[in-house]
């Protein structure tokens, strides 16, 4: 029972899935000064927030699994080439919704 607390397989997968949603909606190199950027970003974040709520209904997240989910989200975006400070902002946004 105790070991199930450390099972973060689904959380890791879901963190990467959320990052992929963002990568698909806001491709690397999209100018942030573009007026459409804010609209596209908000739509992507709305979709991520909805998917997060749906995931939380069927999965119990503890402190460890939340951290793993957020860390996988963060590193998937960093590995894709997104700017570090921007990734930190996105990860903080996600953590507030977990």
N, CA, C and O atoms as a DFTB+ gen file, in Angstrom:
392 C
 N C O
     1  1       0.815      -1.191       0.000
     2  2       0.000       0.000       0.000
     3  2       0.863       1.262       0.000
     4  3       0.581       2.218      -0.722
     5  1       1.905       1.254       0.808
     6  2       2.788       2.402       0.895
     7  2       3.490       2.662      -0.430
     8  3       3.704       3.814      -0.809
     9  1       3.847       1.597      -1.132
    10  2       4.558       1.755      -2.383
    11  2       3.678       2.354      -3.483
    12  3       4.191       2.968      -4.418
    13  1       2.399       2.184      -3.380
    14  2       1.505       2.786      -4.379
    15  2       1.541       4.307      -4.291
    16  3       1.245       4.994      -5.268
    17  1       1.903       4.832      -3.128
    18  2       2.014       6.281      -2.953
    19  2       3.088       6.846      -3.869
    20  3       2.988       7.990      -4.313
    21  1       4.118       6.047      -4.155
    22  2       5.234       6.479      -4.993
    23  2       5.053       6.111      -6.464
    24  3       5.944       6.373      -7.273
    25  1       3.942       5.522      -6.819
    26  2       3.696       5.148      -8.210
    27  2       3.243       6.391      -8.977
    28  3       2.100       6.831      -8.855
    29  1       4.150       6.940      -9.760
    30  2       3.867       8.173     -10.485
    31  2       3.849       7.953     -12.000
    32  3       3.998       8.900     -12.771
    33  1       3.668       6.718     -12.413
    34  2       3.690       6.390     -13.842
    35  2       2.632       7.183     -14.615
    36  3       2.941       7.799     -15.635
    37  1       1.407       7.168     -14.138
    38  2       0.322       7.888     -14.819
    39  2       0.537       9.408     -14.756
    40  3       0.249      10.115     -15.722
    41  1       1.032       9.897     -13.644
    42  2       1.287      11.333     -13.493
    43  2       2.375      11.783     -14.465
    44  3       2.257      12.841     -15.083
    45  1       3.430      10.986     -14.602
    46  2       4.493      11.313     -15.562
    47  2       3.951      11.360     -16.981
    48  3       4.236      12.288     -17.738
    49  1       3.171      10.355     -17.329
    50  2       2.600      10.289     -18.680
    51  2       1.705      11.502     -18.929
    52  3       1.756      12.120     -19.992
    53  1       0.893      11.828     -17.938
    54  2      -0.041      12.936     -18.100
    55  2       0.681      14.281     -18.185
    56  3       0.260      15.159     -18.938
    57  1       1.753      14.452     -17.427
    58  2       2.536      15.687     -17.510
    59  2       3.090      15.906     -18.912
    60  3       3.050      17.018     -19.438
    61  1       3.605      14.841     -19.508
    62  2       4.125      14.926     -20.873
    63  2       2.993      15.194     -21.868
    64  3       3.172      15.933     -22.836
    65  1       1.836      14.591     -21.625
    66  2       0.675      14.793     -22.494
    67  2       0.224      16.259     -22.471
    68  3      -0.104      16.827     -23.513
    69  1       0.209      16.860     -21.293
    70  2      -0.172      18.269     -21.181
    71  2       0.823      19.165     -21.914
    72  3       0.433      20.124     -22.580
    73  1       2.098      18.847     -21.786
    74  2       3.120      19.628     -22.488
    75  2       2.941      19.501     -23.999
    76  3       3.106      20.478     -24.729
    77  1       2.604      18.306     -24.467
    78  2       2.392      18.111     -25.908
    79  2       1.206      18.930     -26.416
    80  3       1.232      19.435     -27.539
    81  1       0.185      19.059     -25.602
    82  2      -0.952      19.907     -25.983
    83  2      -0.464      21.329     -26.200
    84  3      -0.813      21.970     -27.192
    85  1       0.343      21.820     -25.271
    86  2       0.855      23.187     -25.392
    87  2       1.755      23.318     -26.621
    88  3       1.665      24.301     -27.356
    89  1       2.612      22.341     -26.839
    90  2       3.530      22.373     -27.985
    91  2       2.760      22.396     -29.300
    92  3       3.151      23.100     -30.232
    93  1       1.675      21.638     -29.385
    94  2       0.874      21.608     -30.603
    95  2       0.143      22.935     -30.830
    96  3       0.041      23.407     -31.962
    97  1      -0.361      23.527     -29.753
    98  2      -1.150      24.761     -29.871
    99  2      -0.275      25.999     -30.040
   100  3      -0.646      26.932     -30.752
   101  1       0.890      26.007     -29.384
   102  2       1.789      27.159     -29.436
   103  2       3.167      26.653     -29.894
   104  3       4.033      26.373     -29.065
   105  1       3.360      26.538     -31.193
   106  2       4.634      26.015     -31.696
   107  2       5.811      26.910     -31.296
   108  3       5.674      28.124     -31.146
   109  1       6.947      26.281     -31.131
   110  2       8.170      26.994     -30.798
   111  2       8.443      28.036     -31.877
   112  3       8.345      27.740     -33.067
   113  1       8.780      29.231     -31.470
   114  2       9.073      30.296     -32.418
   115  2       7.895      31.209     -32.692
   116  3       8.028      32.182     -33.435
   117  1       6.743      30.914     -32.105
   118  2       5.594      31.803     -32.258
   119  2       5.923      33.114     -31.562
   120  3       6.236      33.118     -30.372
   121  1       5.856      34.237     -32.290
   122  2       6.205      35.519     -31.661
   123  2       5.243      35.876     -30.534
   124  3       4.025      35.842     -30.710
   125  1       5.802      36.220     -29.372
   126  2       4.967      36.553     -28.219
   127  2       4.328      37.924     -28.351
   128  3       3.387      38.233     -27.622
   129  1       4.808      38.735     -29.247
   130  2       4.235      40.067     -29.428
   131  2       3.033      40.041     -30.361
   132  3       2.301      41.024     -30.471
   133  1       2.840      38.934     -31.018
   134  2       1.704      38.772     -31.912
   135  2       0.409      38.872     -31.102
   136  3       0.298      38.263     -30.038
   137  1      -0.565      39.633     -31.597
   138  2      -1.827      39.813     -30.872
   139  2      -2.583      38.495     -30.726
   140  3      -3.299      38.291     -29.745
   141  1      -2.428      37.617     -31.685
   142  2      -3.106      36.333     -31.632
   143  2      -2.455      35.394     -30.623
   144  3      -3.064      34.407     -30.211
   145  1      -1.219      35.697     -30.224
   146  2      -0.503      34.837     -29.284
   147  2      -1.250      34.706     -27.966
   148  3      -1.378      33.604     -27.433
   149  1      -1.739      35.810     -27.440
   150  2      -2.462      35.779     -26.161
   151  2      -3.730      34.931     -26.265
   152  3      -4.056      34.179     -25.346
   153  1      -4.429      35.053     -27.368
   154  2      -5.657      34.284     -27.565
   155  2      -5.332      32.795     -27.685
   156  3      -5.986      31.960     -27.059
   157  1      -4.320      32.466     -28.492
   158  2      -3.920      31.070     -28.667
   159  2      -3.451      30.471     -27.350
   160  3      -3.784      29.334     -27.018
   161  1      -2.679      31.245     -26.610
   162  2      -2.166      30.758     -25.323
   163  2      -3.304      30.508     -24.356
   164  3      -3.324      29.484     -23.672
   165  1      -4.252      31.428     -24.288
   166  2      -5.378      31.260     -23.369
   167  2      -6.194      30.021     -23.727
   168  3      -6.632      29.286     -22.842
   169  1      -6.396      29.791     -25.005
   170  2      -7.138      28.594     -25.436
   171  2      -6.393      27.319     -25.057
   172  3      -7.001      26.350     -24.601
   173  1      -5.076      27.322     -25.245
   174  2      -4.272      26.154     -24.888
   175  2      -4.319      25.917     -23.383
   176  3      -4.463      24.779     -22.937
   177  1      -4.198      26.975     -22.607
   178  2      -4.234      26.835     -21.150
   179  2      -5.614      26.414     -20.658
   180  3      -5.724      25.658     -19.693
   181  1      -6.654      26.891     -21.308
   182  2      -8.008      26.452     -20.957
   183  2      -8.166      24.954     -21.202
   184  3      -8.759      24.246     -20.388
   185  1      -7.636      24.477     -22.323
   186  2      -7.717      23.061     -22.637
   187  2      -6.907      22.242     -21.628
   188  3      -7.353      21.182     -21.188
   189  1      -5.740      22.724     -21.269
   190  2      -4.909      22.028     -20.285
   191  2      -5.604      22.000     -18.929
   192  3      -5.580      20.978     -18.243
   193  1      -6.222      23.111     -18.536
   194  2      -6.940      23.162     -17.255
   195  2      -8.101      22.175     -17.244
   196  3      -8.334      21.498     -16.242
   197  1      -8.819      22.093     -18.338
   198  2      -9.938      21.145     -18.431
   199  2      -9.435      19.706     -18.327
   200  3      -9.992      18.904     -17.578
   201  1      -8.387      19.381     -19.075
   202  2      -7.826      18.022     -19.024
   203  2      -7.309      17.696     -17.627
   204  3      -7.415      16.556     -17.175
   205  1      -6.752      18.692     -16.942
   206  2      -6.245      18.490     -15.586
   207  2      -7.384      18.171     -14.632
   208  3      -7.267      17.265     -13.807
   209  1      -8.481      18.903     -14.736
   210  2      -9.646      18.627     -13.880
   211  2     -10.189      17.229     -14.146
   212  3     -10.545      16.514     -13.209
   213  1     -10.255      16.834     -15.413
   214  2     -10.737      15.504     -15.759
   215  2      -9.812      14.420     -15.206
   216  3     -10.281      13.386     -14.730
   217  1      -8.519      14.652     -15.268
   218  2      -7.549      13.692     -14.749
   219  2      -7.690      13.554     -13.234
   220  3      -7.601      12.449     -12.699
   221  1      -7.907      14.660     -12.553
   222  2      -8.023      14.640     -11.102
   223  2      -9.267      13.888     -10.625
   224  3      -9.285      13.374      -9.506
   225  1     -10.295      13.820     -11.451
   226  2     -11.498      13.079     -11.086
   227  2     -11.204      11.586     -10.999
   228  3     -11.710      10.897     -10.113
   229  1     -10.394      11.097     -11.911
   230  2     -10.139       9.656     -11.957
   231  2      -8.822       9.228     -11.303
   232  3      -8.562       8.032     -11.172
   233  1      -7.996      10.181     -10.896
   234  2      -6.704       9.859     -10.288
   235  2      -6.518      10.681      -9.013
   236  3      -6.758      11.888      -8.990
   237  1      -6.090      10.007      -7.971
   238  2      -5.776      10.697      -6.730
   239  2      -4.321      11.126      -6.784
   240  3      -3.422      10.297      -6.922
   241  1      -4.096      12.423      -6.675
   242  2      -2.731      12.943      -6.727
   243  2      -2.267      13.320      -5.326
   244  3      -2.917      14.100      -4.632
   245  1      -1.138      12.757      -4.925
   246  2      -0.541      13.161      -3.663
   247  2       0.595      14.141      -3.963
   248  3       0.817      14.502      -5.119
   249  1       1.295      14.559      -2.948
   250  2       2.366      15.534      -3.121
   251  2       3.428      15.036      -4.104
   252  3       3.893      15.789      -4.959
   253  1       3.801      13.779      -3.977
   254  2       4.831      13.205      -4.839
   255  2       4.382      13.147      -6.301
   256  3       5.128      13.547      -7.194
   257  1       3.176      12.656      -6.545
   258  2       2.708      12.520      -7.925
   259  2       2.464      13.883      -8.564
   260  3       2.658      14.037      -9.770
   261  1       2.046      14.867      -7.785
   262  2       1.897      16.231      -8.317
   263  2       3.247      16.791      -8.749
   264  3       3.368      17.416      -9.803
   265  1       4.247      16.556      -7.925
   266  2       5.589      17.036      -8.250
   267  2       6.119      16.358      -9.507
   268  3       6.724      17.011     -10.358
   269  1       5.895      15.054      -9.625
   270  2       6.361      14.328     -10.809
   271  2       5.638      14.808     -12.073
   272  3       6.259      14.968     -13.123
   273  1       4.339      15.032     -11.967
   274  2       3.555      15.523     -13.093
   275  2       4.093      16.877     -13.555
   276  3       4.348      17.077     -14.743
   277  1       4.262      17.796     -12.617
   278  2       4.741      19.136     -12.950
   279  2       6.165      19.088     -13.500
   280  3       6.489      19.812     -14.441
   281  1       7.006      18.252     -12.927
   282  2       8.384      18.151     -13.387
   283  2       8.452      17.595     -14.809
   284  3       9.249      18.070     -15.617
   285  1       7.637      16.612     -15.119
   286  2       7.628      16.057     -16.468
   287  2       7.089      17.069     -17.473
   288  3       7.598      17.167     -18.589
   289  1       6.065      17.819     -17.083
   290  2       5.537      18.897     -17.921
   291  2       6.649      19.905     -18.238
   292  3       6.869      20.276     -19.391
   293  1       7.331      20.327     -17.189
   294  2       8.399      21.327     -17.310
   295  2       9.518      20.848     -18.232
   296  3       9.934      21.575     -19.134
   297  1      10.003      19.628     -18.007
   298  2      11.132      19.155     -18.794
   299  2      10.752      18.791     -20.225
   300  3      11.596      18.859     -21.119
   301  1       9.532      18.416     -20.455
   302  2       9.096      18.171     -21.833
   303  2       9.118      19.475     -22.622
   304  3       9.542      19.502     -23.778
   305  1       8.657      20.556     -21.992
   306  2       8.688      21.861     -22.662
   307  2      10.119      22.364     -22.842
   308  3      10.459      22.899     -23.898
   309  1      10.957      22.197     -21.822
   310  2      12.361      22.631     -21.947
   311  2      13.075      21.847     -23.031
   312  3      13.824      22.417     -23.824
   313  1      12.846      20.537     -23.070
   314  2      13.479      19.698     -24.092
   315  2      12.999      20.062     -25.491
   316  3      13.714      19.853     -26.471
   317  1      11.796      20.603     -25.581
   318  2      11.268      21.027     -26.883
   319  2      11.881      22.353     -27.336
   320  3      11.736      22.749     -28.493
   321  1      12.573      23.039     -26.409
   322  2      13.271      24.260     -26.790
   323  2      12.644      25.552     -26.308
   324  3      13.090      26.632     -26.696
   325  1      11.627      25.471     -25.477
   326  2      10.998      26.685     -24.970
   327  2      11.919      27.371     -23.962
   328  3      12.706      26.717     -23.278
   329  1      11.810      28.682     -23.882
   330  2      12.635      29.495     -22.992
   331  2      12.388      29.116     -21.530
   332  3      11.249      28.896     -21.118
   333  1      13.454      29.045     -20.765
   334  2      13.392      28.587     -19.369
   335  2      12.433      29.400     -18.507
   336  3      11.636      28.828     -17.764
   337  1      12.500      30.707     -18.595
   338  2      11.635      31.525     -17.739
   339  2      10.168      31.349     -18.111
   340  3       9.301      31.352     -17.237
   341  1       9.891      31.198     -19.385
   342  2       8.520      30.980     -19.839
   343  2       8.014      29.626     -19.354
   344  3       6.865      29.504     -18.927
   345  1       8.864      28.616     -19.419
   346  2       8.500      27.276     -18.948
   347  2       8.231      27.311     -17.444
   348  3       7.298      26.663     -16.969
   349  1       9.025      28.049     -16.706
   350  2       8.820      28.172     -15.257
   351  2       7.460      28.797     -14.963
   352  3       6.757      28.354     -14.055
   353  1       7.087      29.819     -15.721
   354  2       5.776      30.471     -15.550
   355  2       4.643      29.490     -15.838
   356  3       3.664      29.424     -15.095
   357  1       4.784      28.739     -16.911
   358  2       3.754      27.755     -17.272
   359  2       3.641      26.660     -16.227
   360  3       2.538      26.233     -15.886
   361  1       4.767      26.209     -15.722
   362  2       4.764      25.161     -14.707
   363  2       4.125      25.667     -13.421
   364  3       3.354      24.950     -12.784
   365  1       4.441      26.886     -13.042
   366  2       3.822      27.472     -11.849
   367  2       2.308      27.574     -12.029
   368  3       1.545      27.306     -11.101
   369  1       1.885      27.959     -13.218
   370  2       0.457      28.042     -13.521
   371  2      -0.193      26.669     -13.344
   372  3      -1.269      26.552     -12.756
   373  1       0.473      25.630     -13.860
   374  2      -0.063      24.272     -13.763
   375  2      -0.135      23.811     -12.300
   376  3      -1.142      23.247     -11.872
   377  1       0.909      24.049     -11.559
   378  2       0.949      23.610     -10.153
   379  2      -0.195      24.240      -9.354
   380  3      -0.752      23.598      -8.463
   381  1      -0.536      25.448      -9.654
   382  2      -1.643      26.114      -8.955
   383  2      -2.983      25.445      -9.248
   384  3      -3.929      25.581      -8.471
   385  1      -3.067      24.728     -10.357
   386  2      -4.306      24.058     -10.715
   387  2      -4.351      22.611     -10.245
   388  3      -5.382      21.948     -10.357
   389  1      -3.242      22.128      -9.724
   390  2      -3.215      20.759      -9.200
   391  2      -3.649      20.832      -7.780
   392  3      -3.714      19.807      -7.101
